[in-house]
Amino acid sequence: MKRGFEYALKNNGLIYGVLAQLNYKVGHPDFEDMFEEARILLAEIYTEYYRKENAKEECGSYMF
């Protein structure tokens, strides 16, 4: 799970992009909460993907 959180911390842009697609932009009252939840979800998803695929390459577009 540590690897997943490291990935999530390095890829804030990916999280911002997803939230923007969902119309959660900076300044929205729930933005910070949604950002933190998205970071946790990204870490979980990346950890699961890495475990199953034994991925060595970037998977940002897949995660988006």
N, C-alpha and C positions, 0 to 999 in steps of 0.2 A: 504494500500500500504506500510505502514511502516513495517509491519510484513514481507512483501515480500523482502524489501531491507535488513532487518536484516538477513533473510535466505540467501540471495545472498552473503552478506558480510561474513557469516560464512562458506560458501561452495565454496571457491575459487578453491578447488581441482576439484570439479565437472566441473567448467568452464574450467579449464586447460585441463581436460580430453576431453571435447567436442571439444575444439579448436585443440587439438592434433589429434583427429580423422579426423578433417577437414584440417590437415596439416598446421595449424597456430601455429608454435612453437615460444618460446621466441627467439627473434632475428629477426623474420620476420618483415619487415617494417610496416605492418599493425597490428601487434599483439596487441599493446596497445589499438588501436581503436576498434578492434574486441572484446577484453576482456571487455571493458566498455560497448559496445553494448550488449554483451552476459549477462553481469551483470544486465542490465536494463531489458532485455527480461526474464531472470530467475525470477526477482522480479515480473514482470507482470504475468508470467505464474503461479508462486507459489500463488500469490494473488488470481487469478481466480480459481485455483485448491482448495485452502483453502476455498474459498467462496462457491463453488459448493459442495465439498465433506465434508466440515466441518472436515477436516483432523486433526488428532492429532498425527498421526505417521509420520515418515520420509518418504519422497517420492522422494529421490535422484535418485534412479534407474529409476523411471518413468520420471523424468525431463530429465535424460540423453538421 
